[in-house]
Every structure is written in C-alpha cells, then in structure tokens.
C-alpha cells in the first residue's frame, strides 16, 4: 500500500501508523518486520508523527538516498538495520500499525470529615488540604492521579444534618 493507504487502513482498524518514541521501541518494531515497511512519519520537516505527536526520536540511515524533491516523502523502517529511509509516499510497501491500549480509568470518590474552626470553603484552605492529600498518596506509592473538589450548591464542604438519635440515649 502507499503511505496514505496504509495510514487510512491503520486508522480505520487500529489507531494509526506506528509511532516510534525511542530506540527500544525501534528495536521491538524492527524484530516484528521482515521487509521495509511504512512507519507513521512523513516529511513535513519530519516534526510530527501521523498521530500528531511530536517526533523526538529518529533513526535515519546516513547513507545518501536520492529522493525526487517534487514527491512527498515518508519514512520506511528497514528491519535488517533498524534504520529509517525516506521514500516517495506513493510507493507501495508493507506497513505497521499501532494499537493503543487505553488503561481503564478508575474513579474513586472520597468523603472526608473535618472538625475544624477554619472556613473549609476558603480556596486557600482547600488548596492546602489537596496538597496534603496529594503528598500522602504519593508517599503511599500512587503516582498517576488527579484530585479535585466537587461542589453542591456552590460549596465544597457541607455540614451534615444531625441524625435524630444522635446524642440521646434511646
């Protein structure tokens, strides 16, 4: 397939043409291939991958290669060397797609009880509380999380109504 056909195929069945972010990924991808194959990089100053992520890793073959300047160039990965070459995007080659595995998002809601004389609806106090919780979660080994307050009727903290039998003996 041409590079554009390969891109369309990958986007319709997977995520996109493969993006190579580092040398380890380049080695793994090279071992999966047996012939020169399109990867998701095309010449637009070679800055962005097909999935619009910035290209921070490259592995270009230093051997001179003549490309017609009037043709659009795309990147091929040579599995024998692991090196990349630019080639006319309209040429037909094998290709490799990526399939992003999206981690399931877990949402946990915490209800906190505070006994304090400070105004808990003060944004500065709420910020201090979030920083403390954030630090405690980091110390517990959690690294990838987001904390935020939710509001009901414009307020984060609410006084709970007293239960009928609270404080009485019977």
Secondary structure, 3 states (H helix, E strand, C coil): CCHHHHHHHHHHHCCEECCCCCHHHHHHHHHHCCCCEEEEEECCCCCEECCCCECCCCCECCCCCCCCCCCCEEEEECCCCCCEEEEECCCCCEECEECCCCCCCCCCCCCCCCCCCCCCCCHHHHHHHHHHHHHHHHHCCCCCCCCCCCCECCECCCCCCCCCCCCCCC
